[in-house]
Amino acid sequence: MTPDVVSKIVRRMLRLLPVSLQLKVDDWYSRCRARLLGPGARAVLTTSWNGDLLVGTRDLTVGRALAFRGAYDRGKIEALRTLLTPASDLLVVGAHVGSVLIPLARNARRAVGIEANPATFALLEMNVRLNALANIELYHRAAGERAGVVRFLMNRHNTGGSKVVRGESASNILFTYDRPETVTVPCERLDDLLGDRSFDLMVMDIEGSEYFALRGMPRLLERCGALQIEISRLSIEQAAGITPLQFLEPLRDVFDSAQTSEGGVVREFAREAFDDLLRFCMRTPDISYDVLFRKKSR
């Protein structure tokens, strides 16, 4: 059997365990992997559909997809590419190691990536150079509603799950099972950081900080053509510590429609039905939905 088949079998068996035990096994597995690679190893190089990407040695989420499946979120990225032209400007908030930013930037005129995790940002900078992309501008910042510094959890097994400490995130086992390091990172309003720029497409996935980032970028929202954002009950209620209705506040009067999909079925929601969209996305605590908000004028 190939390593990928073995990995799939193990993952299916793990799903039979309580979530707390699943997380402990994930943490143990990622630590073993890092030890096998050696104390001097900080990242592994993956060659995938997304590009040549360095990923942390303990990252077994995005890293596993890139190494074993040869791609990460390919379907989502290909759908987003249809919204870009060679004259488009792109903003990715929560760029991680560049698995979404880098393939999308190939179809854009200019791209901006925002990433708060200092360890991940260092890999992101290297990955942009590895892929020889001169049209990407990077900022090491947390996006928020005010300038300052914030406490930040640097997760190890799922580096893409790293997040600003808010609500229950400092003590919730779902966020701390892999014993993340807590650091301070600079935080800035994106309206202040990016001035009067406009973007044809904005992609945001920042693990519960979306609401606060949106409150700090009303001018950018008014000037953007489309926004894809991750919505999950876990991130809204536990990582952010806000209500679902609060989450919609910065978006409700800006966008005219939204769409998401489940099992290949695309669901469309007009502005008047955004509450229905929210109820759809909040049905279960452990499922995240990528939601595309759009305007009629674009």
C-alpha positions, 0 to 999 in steps of 0.5 A, a space after each residue: 500500500 502507498 503512504 497515501 492509502 495508509 494515511 487514509 486508513 489511519 484517518 478513518 480509524 481515528 474518526 471512531 475515537 472521541 475528538 479529544 483523543 483524535 487531537 492527541 493522536 494528531 499532535 503525537 504524530 506531528 511531533 514524531 514526524 518532526 523528530 524523524 526529520 531532525 532537530 535542524 529541520 524547520 520545513 519540508 519542500 512540496 511540489 504540487 499543483 499549487 506551486 513549490 511550497 515550503 511547509 512546517 515540518 509538523 504541519 499535517 493539514 495543508 502540508 499533508 494535502 500538498 505532499 500526498 494529494 499534490 494539491 490543496 483546495 484546487 476546486 476552490 482556487 479554480 473557481 476563484 480564478 474565474 473572477 480574475 483577469 490579467 488586469 485584476 488586483 487580489 487581496 488574500 488575508 490569512 495567506 498562510 504559506 501561499 497555497 491559495 495566494 500563489 496560484 491565484 496571483 498567477 492570474 492577477 495583475 497585482 496581489 497582496 498577502 497578509 499573514 500574522 503568524 511570524 513562522 508562517 510568514 517567513 515561509 510565505 516570503 520564501 515561497 513567493 521567491 521560490 515561485 518567482 512571482 514579482 507581482 506579490 506584496 506581503 505584510 506581516 500583520 494581524 488584521 483588526 479593527 484597531 492598530 496595536 499588538 495582539 496575542 497570537 497562538 502559533 499552532 504546530 500540527 495545523 499551522 493554518 489554524 493559528 489565531 489571535 487569542 480571543 474568547 475561549 481560544 486561550 483555553 479551548 482544547 480544540 485550539 490548544 491541543 498541539 501546545 501552540 506557542 503564544 506570541 505578540 504580533 502587530 495588528 492594523 486596520 487594513 483600511 490604514 495599511 492599504 490606503 485607497 487601493 481597491 481589489 477585484 477579489 478579496 479572500 479571507 480565512 483568519 480563524 475567527 478574526 474575520 469580523 474584527 478585520 472586516 470592521 477595520 476595512 469598510 472602505 476596502 469592502 466598498 471598493 471590492 468586487 467580490 469577497 470569499 470568506 470562511 464561515 464556521 460556528 466554531 470560529 464565530 462563537 468560540 474563537 471570536 466570542 461574538 454572535 452570528 448576527 454580529 458577524 454579518 453586520 459589516 457585510 449586510 449592507 455592502 454585498 447584494 448576494 452570496 453563494 456557498 456549496 455543499 456536496 457539489 450543490 451550489 446555494 444562492 442567497 440574496 441580500 434579504 436571505 443572508 440570515 438564512 445563509 448564516 443559519 445554513 452555515 451554523 448548523 454544525 460546529 465543526 464544518 467550515 463553509 467558503 462563502 462568496 459575497 458579490 455585488 450586482 454592479 460587478 
